[in-house]
Amino acid sequence: MELQTDLGKWNLDEACLMAGRRIENALNKNEDPFASLTLPSPEGRGGAYRSAAGRVKKKVKVKNGIW
């Protein structure tokens, strides 16, 4: 995959490594490797992406919208 920056290439490598490790660990435990990626929807129509709501650790206020 051709990315514009070295940082973009590194981020893609890290994401693939993390996903691969999660899948490999689940397979080694004889679990469904994709079970942690989805949650059942209330309507019963299959899975949905996990919410990030519980993963927020700290909120910060940005002065004038400039980082």
trRosetta pair geometry for C-beta under 8 A, 3 or more apart (Angstrom, degrees):
i j d omega theta_ij theta_ji phi_ij phi_ji
1 12 6.7 -126 75 174 138 165
3 8 3.9 -155 168 109 134 121
3 9 4.9 -178 56 -64 132 73
3 12 6.5 -168 -47 -10 150 139
4 8 6.0 63 51 20 69 151
5 8 4.6 103 59 3 83 100
5 9 7.1 -145 99 -2 49 84
6 9 5.5 -53 -150 37 38 113
6 10 6.2 39 151 -21 68 105
7 10 5.6 -53 -146 37 32 112
7 11 6.3 34 154 -20 65 105
8 11 5.8 -52 -146 35 30 111
8 12 6.5 31 155 -18 63 104
9 12 5.9 -56 -151 36 31 110
9 13 6.5 32 151 -19 64 106
10 13 5.6 -55 -151 36 33 113
10 14 6.4 32 153 -19 66 106
11 14 5.7 -54 -147 36 32 111
11 15 6.4 32 155 -19 66 105
12 15 5.8 -54 -146 36 31 110
12 16 6.4 29 156 -16 65 107
13 16 5.9 -59 -149 39 29 109
13 17 6.2 30 154 -21 65 109
14 17 5.6 -55 -146 36 30 113
14 18 6.3 28 157 -17 65 106
15 18 6.0 -55 -146 37 29 108
15 19 6.3 24 157 -13 64 109
16 19 5.9 -57 -144 41 29 107
16 20 5.9 30 158 -20 65 112
17 20 5.8 -58 -144 39 25 112
17 21 6.3 26 158 -20 63 107
18 21 5.9 -54 -147 35 28 110
18 22 6.5 28 155 -18 62 106
19 22 5.8 -56 -151 35 32 111
19 23 6.4 26 155 -15 66 108
20 23 5.8 -58 -146 39 31 108
20 24 6.0 29 157 -18 67 110
21 24 5.7 -55 -140 40 29 110
21 25 6.1 30 160 -19 65 107
22 25 6.0 -55 -147 36 26 110
22 26 6.5 25 155 -17 61 108
22 33 7.4 118 122 -165 76 85
22 36 7.0 -108 176 64 125 138
23 26 5.8 -58 -151 37 30 110
23 27 6.4 29 154 -18 66 107
23 33 4.2 47 -145 -169 74 129
23 34 7.6 14 -111 -62 95 64
24 27 5.7 -55 -147 37 31 110
24 28 6.3 32 154 -20 65 106
24 33 8.0 51 -34 -122 21 125
25 28 5.7 -54 -147 36 31 112
25 29 6.5 19 156 -8 64 109
26 29 5.9 -66 -150 44 31 103
26 31 4.4 -92 -165 77 82 103
26 32 6.7 -45 168 90 129 29
26 33 4.1 149 84 -105 133 61
26 35 7.3 172 -150 29 142 98
26 36 7.4 -144 -81 1 138 115
27 30 7.5 33 -175 -80 35 28
27 31 7.5 -100 -67 53 22 64
27 33 5.5 -4 -51 -68 84 117
31 35 6.5 -89 161 21 100 134
32 35 3.9 94 83 -38 112 108
34 37 5.0 -47 -167 25 69 123
34 38 7.0 24 151 6 89 102
35 38 7.4 -90 -160 48 30 79
37 47 7.5 64 103 154 75 152
37 49 7.8 -45 168 -123 72 59
37 50 7.4 -121 -168 -18 33 106
38 46 7.5 -47 176 158 144 77
38 47 2.7 15 175 -178 131 148
38 48 6.4 118 -154 41 83 27
38 49 7.2 -55 -110 -86 64 30
38 50 7.6 -146 -116 -45 20 78
39 47 6.0 121 52 -149 29 83
39 48 5.9 -39 61 56 83 81
39 50 5.9 102 -18 -94 112 70
40 44 7.1 1 179 -110 107 45
40 46 7.6 -141 -133 152 59 16
40 47 6.3 -59 -88 -97 34 61
41 44 6.6 -104 79 -12 83 14
41 45 5.2 -28 63 50 138 78
41 46 6.3 26 7 70 113 48
41 47 6.7 157 -28 -141 86 13
41 48 5.0 92 -79 -25 96 114
51 54 6.8 82 98 6 98 87
52 55 4.9 -70 -163 45 65 117
52 56 6.8 84 143 -47 85 81
53 56 6.7 -40 -168 -3 32 109
56 59 6.8 24 170 -62 122 83
62 65 5.8 69 114 -110 118 27
62 66 7.0 172 167 50 105 32
62 67 6.4 -44 -140 -85 124 59
63 66 6.8 -39 89 51 72 83
